Amino acid sequence: MDKNTISFYDEESGEDLDFYILEETVLNEKNYLCVTDNDPEDEEALVYVLEKTGETEEEATYTVVEDEETLKAVLAVFSELMGDTDFTLED
């Protein structure tokens, strides 16, 4: 796995899931990742915003950002960092 990918363990399926890291940022002293499980060049790819919620010497823990206000703020930062990228929130 290269530095532009990250792997998460899915407790429900018992499988490791690989994601491409599109961007990362810090907002209000919290670390966030913007990731996708599809080809990063795909304009229709779904993206997930993850917040780092824990860290040990061996691994970090991330959770999906579900708070709409936080999500909008973080997506605004990612949009600036990623240039011409438009994000659409889905229910």
N, C-alpha and C positions, 0 to 999 in steps of 0.2 A: 504494500500500500504506500502511495507517495504522500508527500506533505500536503497535497491539496485534497486529500480524502480523510474521512474519519469513519470509524466503525463503532456501532452501538450494539449492545446486547439486548435483544428483545425478550423479556422475561416470559411473555405469553407464548411465543413460538419456540423459544430456546435457540434461536438463530442469531448470528451476527448480521447486521444490516449495514451496508456501506453507503456513504453519502459523499457527494462532492461539496467541498467548502467553497462557497462563492465569495464570501466576505466575512470579516469579523470586526467587531467594534466594542467600545466600552461606552455605556451611557449611565449616568448617575451611579458610577462606581460598580456597575454590574457588567459582566462580559456576555456578549451575544454572538451567535453564529448564524449566518444565513446559509442554508444547505439545501441541496436537491438530491433526489435519488435517481434522476434522469441525467442525460447528457447535458452538461452546463450550457452548451451552445443552443439547445432547444428553447425557442422563445415561448413555448407553451408549457414549459416544465413547471411543476408545482414546487414551491419553495417552502421551507419550514424555518421558523425563527426559534432558536433555542437559547435558553438562558443557562449559564453555568450556575449550578446550585450546590456544588460540592466538589472537593478535590482532595485526593490523597497523593502520596508520593508516586503511586503507580498509575492512577487514572483520575479522570475528571467525570463529574456527573452533570448532565444537561437535561433540562425539561423543556417541553414545547411551551412557548409563550401563548397563553390563552386569554389574558386580560386585553380587551380590545384597545383601550387607551394606550397601554404600554406597547402593544403590537404596532399601532399606528405611528407612535413616536420612533420606535426602532426602525420600522420600514422607511420612514422619512430619512433617517440617517443613512441606511443602506442605499436608498435611491440616489442620494447625493454622492456617496462613495463609488457607486457603480455606474454613474453617468446616465445614459439614456434608458435605464431600466425602469419600467412601470410595473407596479405591483397592484393586484386586484385582490381584495379580501373576499373569501368565499365563506358561506355559512356552513 
